[in-house]
Amino acid sequence: MRLISSILLRKIKRMFPGLMLCGALMGTSEGLSGQTSFLDMSNQLGILSDQTGGYLGAGMSVADFNDDGIDDLSLAHHGGELKFYLGTGEGFDEYLLNLSDYPFEAKSVVWVDIDNDGDQDLFITYRLQPNRMYLNHGDLIMEDITETCGILIADRRSYGASFGDYDNDGLLDLFVANYVSGSDEPFNELYHNLGNAQFEEVTFDLGMGQPLQQNFQGHWVDFNQDGLLDLHLIRDRLCFDNYYYEQQLDGTFENTAHDRGLDLMVNAMCTSTADFDRDNDQDLYVAAGMFEGNFLMVNDGGDFEAYEAVTGDSVEVHLTSWASTWFDADNDGWEDLHVCTGSTVYTNYPSILSQYPNVPDQLFWNDQGAFDEDDSGLFDANVLSFSSASSDYNLDGFPDLFSNAVGEYMQVLKAEPNANRWLKVHLQGTVSNRDGVGARLRIYRDSLIGTRMTHCGENFLSQSSRWEHFGIGLSTALDSLIIEWPSGIVDRYYDLEPNQSMMVLEGETLGVSPPCSGDTCPGCMYALACNFDANATEDNGSCDFDCWTDAVACGAGTIWDEALQQCFVVPSDCPTDLNEDGVTSVLDLLVFLIAFNNQCEE
């Protein structure tokens, strides 16, 4: 049990520096190994990025596009010379993908299964040229479907692309952020996936067609955990506040940024999310400019407050900041943070590096909800970087860091293993979208010790590994892994061994009861829950109510008739037997309490 939050503990220590506190912090019962170190593999791996020109950076992806379980690498380029590398488990081999020649400034590269056929399709955004969509026919045989798939064929200043199933129909929809300037059409692009590799532009229909300016990124999120995807929109310049398009019950979107505390007016470049304080919700980091600094926003039930206001501490970087990547670099169970820094125009390479000698990237180590800036000298060398992502490219269980930095080679920092353990999970949807985008994952060891939400196109021009990576410290076993799919299906896995990579299929654990050990049997003890376990002797907090229908919405003295699909009065010979089991018991009281203040149809 978490007796005192890490943030509160930090505040108390600051107020009373001589005070010794005893208490249990969530997930620390078996201890933690110390921070890890990194080995710079940039030149050794031979990943030629050739980022020696362009404007506002180029994007990257570390998604597994050939479906062999190992992350691959894709790089955008200011000259349109896209580069692809197959992961080998030790390094990368360049791969020549059969794309049509398109020699223009590419921004983001996103691999995604748009048609749920089991292979990865490709979407690329471009600055000053139409964006491109490619359909994978299997074995990386790619067809350019830009002209027929329904996306706009127009010159845009497109940057970030993010996929998410906002209507939960099992198909991934697309949002494109446009950096509008001058006479450009003043709107971003929202596309509804119709199936069969067809999209319909619905930007104005669903409430996202406001005249906007200078947008780098839109990120699909679910901050209030209502099961409906919302969109956090990053807007550059101090005169434009950030937007938060919150989805309404009718499927439209409304900007509620002011109400939620998200209407920051900053030179915003990116938005990235993680449950940094392990309280079972997604917090937010906004990378911005050198004057106002960056912002870590703490989520409280869907409303946000600045981390500095909550704790008195800061994770600001007063440099021009671009991507911000969350990853548990040392596998201690707490998400660490990498922040990219860069310039605006870098066509004068390599002399640009000498012009910015004191612009190092930043790494913040998460110490149980509080942050310490890395002082190892890891980023002392001048590296101007824009997009970044994390992936365990060498399969040692420790996430490594990739940055599409200015120069000839991509920056790759390999994490050196310590004694901490880990769990990796790869999702495959069956009812939900095939990639499992939008799924929420939680792991337990006595209590909650980690949460993740699966994204596709996050950060500034970046796509991180689709393997969900959990650090678990020195724990020798995990009680459970809970996966809540966008469809509403919930999968539960129990008694998990650490240091393993799991391929999970949506719905494969339905009907599986948790194991019993000794004299206790953990499980859901609430009789009306969907996953009630009659054998359970100890409630483990796993009760699920997603299956509830009108069957439990009837008023006192009535029950639900499944055939008639309506409530009717319980026979008078036993009016208190609400569940019709022949006796009046505590279970009938539970039915009454659930139905209290509900009305039945006449």
C-alpha positions in Angstrom: 0.0 0.0 0.0 1.2 3.5 -0.8 1.1 5.3 2.6 2.4 8.6 1.4 2.9 10.0 -2.1 6.4 10.6 -3.3 5.5 14.2 -4.2 4.1 14.9 -0.7 7.2 13.2 0.8 9.4 15.6 -1.2 7.5 18.6 0.1 7.7 17.5 3.7 11.4 16.9 3.4 11.9 20.3 2.0 9.9 21.9 4.8 11.6 19.8 7.5 15.1 18.8 6.3 16.1 17.1 9.5 13.0 15.0 9.7 13.3 11.2 9.2 10.2 9.6 7.7 9.2 6.0 7.8 6.6 4.7 5.4 6.0 2.5 2.4 6.3 4.0 -1.1 4.4 2.2 -3.8 6.5 -0.5 -5.5 9.6 -0.2 -3.3 9.2 -3.2 -1.1 12.0 -5.1 -2.8 14.3 -2.2 -3.4 15.8 -0.6 -6.5 19.1 -0.7 -8.3 20.8 2.6 -9.1 20.7 4.7 -12.2 22.1 3.2 -15.4 24.7 4.6 -17.7 24.7 5.0 -21.5 27.1 4.0 -24.2 27.2 6.3 -27.3 26.7 4.0 -30.3 26.0 6.7 -32.8 28.9 6.1 -35.2 29.4 2.4 -34.4 26.0 1.4 -35.7 26.5 3.2 -39.0 23.0 4.7 -39.2 23.6 7.5 -41.8 20.9 10.1 -41.3 22.7 13.0 -43.1 20.6 15.6 -41.3 22.8 18.5 -42.6 20.1 20.9 -43.8 16.4 21.6 -43.6 14.0 23.5 -41.4 12.8 22.7 -37.9 14.1 19.1 -37.9 13.1 15.8 -39.5 11.1 13.0 -37.9 11.8 9.3 -37.1 10.1 6.1 -36.1 11.4 3.0 -34.2 8.3 0.8 -35.1 8.6 -2.8 -36.2 7.5 -2.5 -39.8 8.4 -6.0 -41.0 6.6 -7.7 -38.1 9.5 -9.9 -36.9 9.2 -8.7 -33.2 12.3 -6.5 -33.5 12.0 -2.7 -33.8 13.1 -1.2 -37.1 14.2 2.3 -37.8 12.7 4.9 -40.3 14.1 8.4 -40.9 12.6 11.4 -42.6 14.9 13.8 -44.5 14.9 17.4 -45.6 15.6 16.3 -49.2 13.1 13.5 -49.3 15.8 10.8 -49.1 13.9 8.6 -46.7 16.0 5.9 -45.0 14.9 2.6 -43.6 16.8 0.2 -41.4 15.8 -3.4 -40.3 16.5 -4.2 -36.7 18.6 -7.3 -36.2 18.7 -7.6 -32.4 22.2 -6.3 -32.4 22.1 -3.3 -34.8 20.5 -2.3 -38.0 20.8 -3.1 -41.7 19.7 -0.6 -44.3 16.6 -1.6 -46.3 15.6 -0.2 -49.7 11.9 0.2 -49.6 10.1 0.4 -52.9 8.6 3.9 -52.5 7.9 6.2 -55.4 10.4 9.0 -55.9 9.3 12.1 -54.0 12.3 14.4 -53.4 10.7 16.9 -51.0 11.1 17.8 -47.3 9.6 15.0 -45.3 8.6 15.6 -41.6 7.0 12.7 -39.8 7.2 9.0 -40.7 4.5 6.8 -39.1 3.9 3.1 -39.5 0.4 2.0 -38.8 -2.0 -0.8 -39.8 -4.8 1.3 -41.3 -6.8 -1.7 -42.7 -6.3 -4.3 -39.8 -4.8 -6.8 -42.2 -1.7 -7.6 -40.0 0.9 -5.6 -41.8 2.2 -2.1 -41.3 1.2 0.7 -43.7 3.0 4.0 -44.0 2.0 7.7 -43.7 4.5 10.5 -44.3 3.9 14.3 -43.8 5.7 16.9 -45.9 6.4 20.6 -45.7 5.2 22.5 -48.7 4.0 19.4 -50.6 1.0 17.0 -50.3 1.3 14.2 -47.7 1.6 10.6 -48.8 -0.1 7.3 -47.8 1.2 3.9 -48.7 -0.6 0.6 -48.4 1.4 -2.5 -47.5 0.2 -5.5 -49.5 2.4 -7.9 -47.5 6.2 -8.4 -47.5 6.7 -4.7 -47.7 5.2 -4.4 -51.2 4.0 -0.8 -50.9 1.4 0.9 -53.0 1.0 4.7 -53.1 -2.7 5.3 -52.5 -2.5 9.0 -51.9 -4.6 9.8 -54.9 -7.4 7.4 -54.0 -7.5 7.1 -50.1 -9.3 10.4 -49.4 -6.6 12.6 -47.9 -6.3 16.1 -49.2 -4.0 16.5 -52.3 -2.7 20.0 -51.5 0.5 21.7 -50.6 0.6 22.1 -46.8 3.0 22.8 -44.0 2.3 19.5 -42.3 4.3 18.3 -39.3 2.9 15.9 -36.8 0.6 12.9 -37.6 -1.2 11.0 -34.9 -3.5 7.9 -35.3 -6.2 7.0 -32.8 -9.6 5.3 -33.0 -11.7 8.2 -31.7 -15.1 6.5 -32.5 -14.0 3.1 -31.2 -15.1 1.3 -34.4 -11.9 -0.7 -34.6 -10.3 1.4 -37.3 -7.6 4.0 -36.7 -8.4 7.6 -37.6 -5.9 10.2 -38.5 -5.1 13.8 -37.3 -2.6 16.0 -39.2 -1.2 19.1 -37.6 -0.4 21.9 -40.0 1.9 24.9 -39.4 -0.2 27.5 -41.1 1.4 30.6 -42.5 0.5 33.4 -44.9 -2.2 32.4 -47.4 -2.3 28.7 -46.4 -5.7 27.2 -45.6 -6.2 27.8 -41.9 -7.1 24.4 -40.5 -5.6 21.1 -39.5 -6.9 17.8 -40.9 -9.0 15.1 -39.1 -9.8 12.0 -41.1 -12.3 9.3 -40.3 -11.2 5.8 -41.3 -14.0 4.3 -43.4 -12.4 0.9 -43.9 -10.8 -0.6 -47.0 -8.0 2.0 -46.9 -10.5 4.9 -47.4 -10.6 8.1 -45.3 -13.1 10.9 -45.1 -12.1 14.4 -44.0 -14.3 15.5 -41.1 -12.4 18.4 -39.6 -15.2 20.9 -39.6 -18.0 18.4 -39.1 -16.6 17.3 -35.7 -15.6 20.7 -34.4 -11.8 21.0 -35.2 -12.1 23.4 -38.0 -11.3 26.6 -36.2 -8.9 29.0 -37.9 -5.6 28.0 -36.2 -2.1 29.0 -36.6 1.3 27.3 -36.4 0.5 23.8 -35.0 3.3 21.3 -34.7 1.5 18.3 -33.2 -1.8 16.8 -32.1 -1.7 13.9 -29.7 -4.6 11.5 -29.0 -5.1 11.1 -25.3 -7.7 10.1 -22.7 -6.8 12.2 -19.7 -10.1 11.8 -17.9 -10.3 8.0 -18.6 -13.9 8.1 -19.9 -13.0 5.7 -22.8 -13.3 8.5 -25.4 -10.2 9.7 -27.1 -9.5 13.5 -26.9 -6.8 15.5 -28.7 -4.2 17.7 -27.2 -3.1 20.3 -29.8 0.3 22.0 -29.6 0.4 25.6 -31.0 3.6 27.6 -31.4 4.0 31.3 -30.5 3.2 33.2 -27.3 0.0 34.7 -28.9 -1.6 31.3 -29.4 -2.9 29.2 -26.6 -2.8 25.4 -26.7 -6.0 23.6 -27.4 -7.6 20.5 -25.8 -10.3 19.0 -28.0 -12.4 17.0 -25.5 -14.7 14.5 -27.2 -18.4 14.9 -26.4 -21.0 12.2 -26.1 -22.3 12.9 -29.6 -18.8 12.3 -31.1 -18.0 16.0 -31.7 -15.1 17.8 -30.1 -15.0 21.0 -27.9 -12.0 23.0 -26.9 -11.9 22.8 -23.1 -8.3 23.8 -22.6 -9.2 26.7 -20.3 -11.4 24.6 -18.1 -8.8 21.9 -17.8 -5.8 24.1 -17.1 -4.2 23.4 -20.5 -4.4 26.7 -22.3 -0.7 27.5 -22.1 0.5 30.4 -24.2 4.1 29.4 -25.0 6.3 28.6 -27.9 5.1 25.0 -27.8 6.8 22.3 -29.9 5.5 19.0 -28.5 3.3 17.2 -26.1 4.2 13.9 -24.5 2.5 11.9 -21.8 3.4 9.5 -19.0 2.2 8.5 -15.6 5.4 9.9 -14.0 3.9 9.8 -10.4 2.3 6.4 -10.7 -1.2 7.5 -9.7 -3.0 5.7 -12.6 -3.4 8.7 -15.0 -1.5 10.3 -17.8 0.5 13.4 -17.0 1.7 15.8 -19.6 5.0 17.5 -20.6 5.0 20.4 -23.0 8.4 21.3 -24.6 8.6 25.0 -25.4 11.0 28.0 -25.9 14.0 29.3 -24.1 12.3 32.2 -22.4 9.2 30.6 -20.9 10.8 27.2 -20.3 9.0 23.8 -20.5 6.1 22.7 -18.4 5.3 19.4 -16.6 1.5 19.3 -16.0 0.1 17.0 -13.2 -3.1 15.3 -14.1 -5.8 15.3 -11.3 -8.9 13.6 -12.7 -8.6 15.2 -16.1 -7.7 18.7 -14.7 -4.1 19.9 -14.7 -1.8 21.9 -12.5 1.8 22.8 -13.1 4.3 20.4 -11.4 6.2 23.4 -10.0 3.1 24.7 -8.4 2.4 21.4 -6.8 5.9 20.5 -5.6 8.0 23.6 -5.8 10.4 21.7 -8.0 11.0 22.3 -11.7 12.0 20.3 -14.8 12.2 23.4 -17.0 14.7 23.6 -19.8 15.4 27.2 -20.8 16.5 26.3 -24.3 14.7 25.9 -27.6 13.2 22.5 -26.9 11.6 20.0 -29.3 10.9 16.4 -28.6 10.4 15.1 -25.1 10.6 11.4 -24.6 9.5 9.4 -21.5 11.2 6.1 -20.9 12.3 4.2 -17.9 16.0 4.2 -18.7 17.1 2.4 -15.5 14.1 0.0 -15.1 13.4 1.3 -11.6 9.6 1.6 -12.4 9.6 5.4 -12.7 9.5 7.2 -16.1 12.6 9.3 -16.9 12.5 12.2 -19.3 14.7 13.2 -22.3 14.4 16.6 -23.8 15.8 17.5 -27.3 17.3 20.9 -27.9 18.0 22.4 -31.3 18.2 25.5 -33.5 15.7 26.6 -36.1 17.7 26.5 -39.4 20.7 24.3 -39.7 21.7 24.6 -43.4 25.2 25.8 -42.5 26.4 22.4 -41.1 28.9 21.8 -39.6 29.6 25.4 -38.6 26.2 25.5 -36.9 27.5 23.3 -34.1 30.2 25.9 -33.2 27.5 28.6 -33.1 25.6 26.8 -30.4 28.3 25.3 -28.1 26.1 25.3 -25.0 22.9 23.7 -26.1 23.0 20.2 -24.7 20.1 17.9 -24.5 18.7 17.3 -21.0 17.9 14.0 -19.2 15.9 14.1 -16.0 16.0 11.0 -13.7 12.7 10.3 -12.0 13.3 9.6 -8.3 9.9 8.3 -7.2 8.0 11.2 -8.6 10.7 13.9 -8.1 13.4 14.7 -10.7 17.2 15.1 -10.7 18.9 16.5 -13.7 21.6 14.2 -15.1 25.1 15.5 -14.3 27.2 12.7 -15.9 28.2 14.8 -18.9 26.2 12.6 -21.2 25.0 15.5 -23.3 27.9 17.9 -22.7 29.0 17.5 -26.3 27.0 19.9 -28.5 24.2 17.9 -30.1 21.3 19.7 -31.8 18.4 17.3 -31.9 14.8 17.5 -32.8 12.9 14.2 -32.8 13.6 11.4 -30.4 12.2 8.0 -29.5 12.9 5.0 -27.3 13.3 1.3 -28.2 15.1 -1.7 -26.8 16.9 -2.3 -30.0 19.4 -4.9 -28.7 16.7 -6.9 -26.8 18.5 -6.7 -23.4 15.4 -5.5 -21.6 16.7 -1.9 -21.2 15.2 0.9 -23.4 17.7 2.8 -25.5 17.5 6.3 -26.8 17.4 7.5 -30.4 17.7 11.1 -31.7 17.5 12.3 -35.2 20.3 14.8 -34.5 22.0 17.3 -36.8 24.9 15.6 -38.5 25.8 12.6 -40.5 24.9 10.0 -38.1 21.8 9.4 -35.9 22.5 9.6 -32.2 22.0 6.3 -30.4 22.5 5.9 -26.7 22.5 2.3 -25.5 21.5 1.8 -21.9 23.9 -0.3 -19.9 21.9 -3.0 -17.9 21.8 -2.9 -14.1 20.2 -5.4 -11.7 16.6 -4.1 -12.2 14.1 -6.2 -14.0 11.5 -5.5 -16.7 8.4 -6.6 -18.6 7.6 -5.9 -22.3 4.2 -6.3 -23.8 3.2 -6.2 -27.5 -0.5 -5.8 -28.3 -2.6 -7.4 -31.1 -6.2 -6.3 -31.3 -9.0 -8.5 -32.5 -12.1 -6.4 -31.9 -10.2 -3.2 -31.4 -7.7 -1.9 -34.0 -5.0 -4.4 -34.8 -2.2 -2.2 -33.3 -4.0 -1.9 -30.0 -3.7 1.9 -30.1 -5.6 3.5 -27.2 -5.3 0.5 -24.9 -4.4 1.1 -21.2 -2.1 -1.3 -19.5 -1.5 -1.6 -15.7 0.9 -3.8 -13.7 0.6 -4.7 -10.0 3.0 -5.9 -7.4 1.0 -5.7 -4.1 -0.3 -2.4 -5.5 -0.2 -0.5 -8.8 3.4 0.1 -10.0 3.0 1.1 -13.6 0.6 2.3 -16.2 0.9 2.8 -20.0 -1.3 3.9 -22.9 -0.5 2.8 -26.4 0.0 5.6 -28.9 0.8 5.9 -32.6 2.5 9.1 -33.5 3.5 11.0 -30.4 6.1 13.6 -29.5 7.6 16.0 -32.0 7.7 14.2 -35.4 8.4 10.9 -33.5 7.1 7.4 -33.2 8.4 5.2 -30.3 8.4 1.5 -30.0 5.0 -0.3 -30.0 6.4 -2.6 -27.3 5.1 -1.3 -24.0 8.0 -1.4 -21.6 7.7 -1.6 -17.8 10.6 -1.4 -15.4 9.9 -3.2 -12.2 13.0 -2.6 -10.0 14.2 -5.7 -8.2 10.8 -7.4 -8.0 11.0 -11.1 -8.6 7.4 -11.5 -9.7 4.3 -9.5 -10.7 0.8 -10.1 -9.3 -1.0 -9.1 -12.5 -1.1 -7.3 -15.8 -4.5 -5.7 -16.7 -5.1 -4.5 -20.3 -8.2 -2.4 -21.0 -8.7 -2.4 -24.8 -10.6 0.4 -26.7 -13.4 -2.1 -27.4 -14.1 -2.5 -23.7 -12.6 -6.0 -23.5 -10.4 -6.4 -20.4 -7.6 -9.0 -20.3 -5.9 -10.1 -17.1 -2.7 -12.0 -16.7 -1.6 -13.3 -13.3 1.7 -14.4 -11.6 4.0 -13.1 -14.2 7.7 -13.8 -14.2 10.0 -10.7 -14.9 12.4 -10.2 -17.8 10.0 -11.5 -20.5 8.5 -10.2 -23.7 4.8 -11.0 -24.0 2.8 -11.1 -27.2 -0.9 -10.7 -26.1 -4.1 -11.2 -28.1 -7.2 -9.2 -27.3 -9.7 -11.3 -25.5 -7.5 -14.4 -24.9 -7.9 -14.4 -21.1 -11.7 -14.0 -21.0 -13.1 -16.5 -18.5 -9.7 -17.1 -16.9 -9.9 -16.9 -13.1 -6.9 -15.7 -11.0 -4.9 -18.4 -9.3 -5.1 -19.3 -5.6 -2.1 -19.7 -3.4 -2.1 -21.2 0.1 -5.1 -20.3 2.1 -6.0 -17.2 0.1 -7.4 -16.7 -3.3 -7.2 -13.1 -4.7 -10.0 -12.0 -7.0 -13.1 -9.9 -7.4 -15.5 -10.5 -4.4 -18.3 -8.2 -5.6 -21.1 -10.5 -6.6 -22.5 -8.3 -9.3 -19.3 -7.5 -11.0 -18.7 -9.0 -14.5 -15.7 -11.0 -13.2 -17.1 -12.1 -9.8 -15.0 -15.0 -8.5 -17.0 -17.2 -6.1 -13.8 -18.8 -4.9 -12.0 -15.6 -4.0 -11.2 -15.0 -0.3 -9.3 -11.7 -0.7 -10.4 -8.8 -2.9 -7.6 -7.6 -5.2 -9.3 -4.6 -6.7 -9.8 -6.2 -10.1 -13.7 -5.9 -10.2 -14.9 -5.0 -13.7 -18.4 -3.5 -14.4 -18.1 -3.0 -18.2 -20.7 -5.7 -18.9 -23.4 -3.9 -16.9 -26.5 -3.2 -18.9 -30.1 -2.4 -18.1 -30.1 -5.6 -16.2 -28.9 -3.7 -13.1 -30.7 -0.4 -13.9 -34.1 -1.3 -12.7 -35.7 0.3 -9.6 -36.4 -1.3 -6.3 -38.9 -4.2 -6.5 -38.3 -4.8 -10.2 -36.0 -7.0 -12.2 -34.8 -7.1 -15.8 -36.4 -9.4 -18.3 -33.8 -10.2 -21.0 -36.3 -11.5 -23.5 -38.6 -8.5 -23.2 -35.8 -6.0 -22.7 -37.6 -4.2 -19.9 -38.1 -4.1 -16.2 -41.1 -5.8 -14.5 -42.3 -6.1 -11.0 -41.0 -8.9 -8.9 -43.7 -11.5 -8.0 -45.5 -10.5 -4.8 -44.9 -13.7 -3.0 -41.3 -12.6 -2.5 -41.0 -8.9 -3.2 -37.5 -8.6 -1.7 -35.9 -11.4 -3.8 -34.6 -9.0 -6.4 -32.3 -11.5 -8.1 -34.8 -14.3 -8.1 -32.6 -16.9 -6.4 -35.3 -18.0 -4.0 -34.1 -16.3 -0.9 -33.7 -12.7 0.4 -30.1 -12.1 1.1 -27.2 -9.5 1.0 -27.1 -10.0 -2.8 -30.6 -8.5 -3.0 -29.5 -5.5 -1.1 -26.6 -5.0 -3.5 -29.0 -5.1 -6.4 -31.2 -2.5 -4.7 -28.2 -0.2 -4.0 -27.0 -0.4 -7.6 -30.5 0.4 -8.9 -31.2 3.2 -6.4 -32.5 6.4 -8.1 -32.7 4.7 -11.5 -36.0 4.5 -13.4 -37.5 1.7 -15.5 -39.3 2.2 -18.8 -43.0 2.0 -18.6 
